[in-house]
């Protein structure tokens, strides 16, 4: 399996494929959902689908597709916006009996290097207590921001022993 590419490798790939100009390399310019889409295909041959919403409210129009995506593919979704510059890792989605939608959001900026040292339970507690992962209602999305959702099209493999 290929290692996760560095920022420099991602920037070089985006320039090489013609998505970005040469000045992008070494810059601090934004890498968003569209660039994630291109890089997943480039580095790992994983096709993706982009869902675009012109506002936070419009994300609701894509929720049936998002729910179906989690049923069929199961992998996380990368979500980014313009005015709402806070990237979101979407780990799940649900619709309540009252018809409200929620996204299980993980802030992708979270990092803890002691997880591999057997402290997974502590990390889980830290994530939840400090709001790094939480169920967020759709109405928490910004009305003034567009959003792109990058859905990697990987297929779930059945568990061993299941039919």
N, C-alpha and C positions, 0 to 999 in steps of 0.2 A: 504494500500500500504506500502511496506517495505521502510524504510529510505535508503538513499544512504549509502553504507557501508564505514567505515573508511579505511584508508590505512592499519592499523593493521589487520582489518577484511579481507581485500583483500589478504594481504600477508598470513595470516593464511589459508584462503581457497585454495590459490594456492599451499601451502605446503601440506595441507590435501588431495588434489586431485592428488598429485604426480607430478605436473608440475614443482615445485621448491623444492630445498633441504631446510632443516631446517634452514640453515644459512641465508636464504632469509628473514625470519621474523625479523623485526626491522632494516633491511638494507635500503640503499638508492638506491638499484638496480632498474633498469628500469622496468616499467610496460607499455607494449606496446600494439599494436593492438591485438596480439594473446592472451595476458592476458585479455584484455577487452572482447574478444570473450568468453573465458572460464568463466569469472565472470558474464557476462550478462546471460549466461545459468545457472550457479550455483545459483545466487541470485534471478533471476527473471524468470527463465525458458523461456528465449528468445533465440531461436536459431539464429545463425549468419552465414554469409558466409564470407570467407576471400578471397580477390583477392590479389595475389602477383605479383609484378613487379620487375624485377631485376635491373631496372634503372629508372630514371625520364622519359626518352623517352618511355620506355615500358608501362607506365601508359596509354598512348594513346590507346594501344591495348585493354584496359578494359573499355574505355569510353562508348561504346554502352551499356555494362552491367550496368555501373553506371547511365547513363541516364534512362534506363529502370527501375532500382531500384528506383530512385526518383519518377518515374511515378506510380509504383506499391506499394511502401512502404512508401515513403515520409519522413522517419526519418533520422536524421543526420548520417553521416558516420565518423568513427574515422580513421585517416590516420597517420601512423608513418613510420619512416625509420631508417636506421642505421647511415650513415654518416650525413644525414640531421636529426639531433636529435630534430627538432622543430615539436612537435605534431601538428596535424591539425584537427579541426572539420570541416567537409565538409557539408555545409548547402544546397548546390545546385550545379548544373552543367549545362553547356550550350555548344552548338556548334553554331558558327557564320555562316552566309551565305557563308563566305569564307572557312569554314571548320576548323577553329581554335577552340580548346576546352579551356574552362575556368572552374575553380572550385571556388565556393563561400566559402572562407576559413574564419573560426573564430578561432583565437588563443585561445585554451582552458585554457590558463593560466590567461585570463582576469577575473577580479572579481571586482564587485562594490556592496557594501552592501546597497546602498541607493535606488536601483531600486524599492524595495517594498514600498518606501515612496513616490510614485507618480512621480518619476523623470525618467520615462521610456524614454521620448523624449530626455532628456539630456544624458541618457546612450547611446541611439542610435547615437546621434551626436558624443559623445566621442569615441564610437567604430569605427565609420567611419573616423573621423578626425585623429585619432591616429593610424590607420592601423590595429586595432584589428580584423576588418572584412573587406574583400575586395575580388573582383573578381581577381583571379590570373591565368595567362596563364599557360598551362602545361609546357611550356619551362622555367618557373621559378623553376621547380623542379630540383634537383641535378642529374646530369648524373652519378655521382659516388656513389649514394645511392640506395639501394633497398627500396621499399615501400610496406607496407601491408595496405590494406583497409579493415576495419571491417564493414560489412553491417548487422545491426540487421534486422531480418526477421519479422518485425511487419507489419500487414496489415492496410492500411488506412481504417477508418470507414467513410461511406458516411455521409455527413452533414444531419442534420434533415431536413426533407421535400424534400430531393432529392431522385430520384429514382435510 
